[in-house]
């Protein structure tokens, strides 16, 4: 991989060189690789086919989870979140000790490995919200809940420069990775001042299907705002809003 320099940036293929644009700038690379038909049929590439199958399954699982949490992710995700989540899903699949290689899946894997996943590396929940919270998932009732004791925002939330207000957001999601369906409920506080006055106790209850046998997820985040001339604006278009999976319960 080479980096393009100069005034004119190329896109496309010239000879054996492909020019393309990424988040890291304009790059170029030499065409290569093995013919796709050979990979699909040659016994020597059996492991490659198995890895490809599982990687595709991980990508699809990540997409379902992202769709379930879409309302929160609209303002709380970085540009490489999709690829990072896929990598984490691969680890979940690889924890499947029941299925054959190439057929491993999320249901038989360890969904709990996703706990702590940060959707926005530019503003992580773990380095933004220091107020203690209790996250619970009750499969019997379907209640997915988070409670934050009273806290002083200026002391317990590390906010980006320019912040005047914030709100706490959460979601409880029940995801059926096989049927590609989900049940989700979201909660949010009112927009609160980021100051030295203690908040009230915050409890957010999100309910999914009682007695579910599907993986359950609790996402928790913070959105930052700036008050300008009586109007509230999302700070820097939400670039530093943290959101993470605070708790996960597998099958």
Secondary structure as GFF3:
##gff-version 3
##sequence-region A 1 251
A	DSSP	beta_strand	2	3	.	.	.	ID=ss1
A	DSSP	beta_strand	12	14	.	.	.	ID=ss2
A	DSSP	beta_strand	17	22	.	.	.	ID=ss3
A	DSSP	beta_strand	25	30	.	.	.	ID=ss4
A	DSSP	alpha_helix	36	41	.	.	.	ID=ss5
A	DSSP	three_ten_helix	43	45	.	.	.	ID=ss6
A	DSSP	alpha_helix	46	68	.	.	.	ID=ss7
A	DSSP	alpha_helix	70	73	.	.	.	ID=ss8
A	DSSP	alpha_helix	81	94	.	.	.	ID=ss9
A	DSSP	three_ten_helix	111	114	.	.	.	ID=ss10
A	DSSP	three_ten_helix	125	127	.	.	.	ID=ss11
A	DSSP	beta_strand	133	138	.	.	.	ID=ss12
A	DSSP	beta_strand	143	148	.	.	.	ID=ss13
A	DSSP	alpha_helix	153	156	.	.	.	ID=ss14
A	DSSP	beta_strand	165	176	.	.	.	ID=ss15
A	DSSP	beta_strand	181	188	.	.	.	ID=ss16
A	DSSP	beta_strand	192	193	.	.	.	ID=ss17
A	DSSP	beta_strand	202	207	.	.	.	ID=ss18
A	DSSP	beta_strand	215	228	.	.	.	ID=ss19
A	DSSP	beta_strand	231	234	.	.	.	ID=ss20
A	DSSP	three_ten_helix	235	238	.	.	.	ID=ss21
A	DSSP	beta_strand	243	249	.	.	.	ID=ss22
###
